[in-house]
């Protein structure tokens, strides 16, 4: 890291995240004292405190399990689609310099598309629900912002739950979704430009003037705005388990890093360009350590940015009423499906529990011991 800092300047946010990750579970980290909840058992143990930063790959498993548990308990066990919205790579430089603003536009544009097509009588003619989560990386740690959506395979129409007419094949036509997405995104970014909210540092200054920016947007409109949709997963527990692989994932996990030496980092990636029907080949990429750090830092999200968002009938102001209505309309079907996911809930509860090795009761953190060496 020292070599990288000699030639690069980090933002306050990046310094904060890097310090947390470096010290996570390290000798410098604070210690937690866990004590047994059984009053007759005096067992206690010291554990290093995790950093709990969302960019750290060692701290996210428990968060993921809690999120999955919440979804399984709250949301109806019905078919869901996995839909992915992407942006053209020509937007990358502007995105990096305006992350919070443009990621927010990305979410709002995607929400607009899903709401618009759900309202169309050809498809649903009502409101559907969805959960979106932002990722900014590709397999090679490159900058590739995209949003994964878990979309309900139906929705509310005229006070009743209705399934999509094509619910076995596709959610909405992806090419039409792509065009609407492009139009809405460009409309919103133009509005922010008019309000002087965009930043154009360094080489971006060349597109900061009105005519140049309009030309830039025109060129963007000719690029591919890819929207990808898979066939619905019939069981909600499978869909939620599938999407949970993405929710608390970070740019790269320790298990993918295979070597480090002589100033180079070797890591594993999936080569989707050479995949066949049955598998995706795994390959090793080597990068200079400074380039590896540069790529990782690209994926540190802005402060207080919500990378998981709920929309449609799953938004906070509609969810409770919508879920009551769905459960009322599908009471028999949901009761059958709910019994299938009870094992899931039990398994996750057990995984979240820290048990005493002697009496097997729950261990809870009671004290924090701060160490002077913590950065």
C-alpha positions, 0 to 999 in steps of 0.5 A: 500500500505504501508504494501506491501512496507514494504516487497516488492521493486517496480521498478521506473515504478511501483512507477510512475504508482501507484502514478498516480493512487492513485492521479487520481481525488484526492484532490492532483491532479491539477485542470483544469479550463474549459471555455465555447467556447461561447463568450457571455457566461461566464461560467467556472468550475473547474475539477480535472485533470485525471492522464491519465495513461493507467493502470488507469481504470478511465481515459480510457473511452475517449481514448477508444471512440476516438480510436473507432471513428478513426477506424470507420472513417478510416477502411472499414465497412466489416466483421472482425474476432476476433482471440486470440493468447495465450502462455503456462503458462510455459513461464510466469516466463521468460516473467515477467523478459523480458517483453518488449523483449518477448511481442515484440516477441509475436506480431511479431510471431502472425503477421508472422502467420497471414501473412503466412496463408493469403499468402497461395493460399488455403485461400487468396493468398494475404495480409489481414489487422489486429489490435492486442492488448495485454492483460496480465491478466485473470479474477482472475487477474492472469498473462495470456498474450494473444493478441486479433486480429481484422482481416479483412475477406478478403484482397488484391490479384492481385490488387483487394479485395478478400473475404476469401473462408470460410469467413462464418465459420473460418479464418484459421485452428487454430491448424495449426496456433498454430503450426506455432506460436509455431515454430516462437516464439521459433525460435525468442526467441532462436535468442535473447538467442544467442545474449545474450539479455535475463535476467535470474534472481533468479530461472531462472538462472538454465535454463541460460546455453545453454543445459538447455535452449534448454531443456526448449524450447523443453519442451515448444514445447510439450505444447499447444499454443492455438489460438482461432477464432470466426466466423466473425462479419458481421458488422464492427461497431459491430466488432469494438465495441466488440473489443473496450471492450478490447482495453483500458481495465485495469487489474481490474475495480473499479466496480468489487471490491466488498469488502475490509476489515480485510486485504482482497479484494473481487472482482468479476470474470467470471468463464469460466470453468462453463459456459453454452451455454447462460451465464457465472456465476459470482463469488467472489474471496477473496485475501489478500490485499498484494497478490491483489497488487502483481497481479495488479503490474504484469500487468504494461506494460514497458515504451513506449511499444505499446500494440495496433499494426497494421499489414498487409495492415493496417500497416502504410506504406500500409494502405492508398493505401490498403484502397483506393483500397478496397473502389474502388473495393467495392464502392457500398457496402461500401457506403451502409454500411457507412450510417449505422455507421453514427449514431455511429459517432454521438453518440460517438461525443456527448459522447466526448463533454463536454457541457456548462450547460447553452448554451450547447456549448462546454467547453474547458480546458483553465488553469491548477491550480497546487496543492502543495500536488500532489505527 
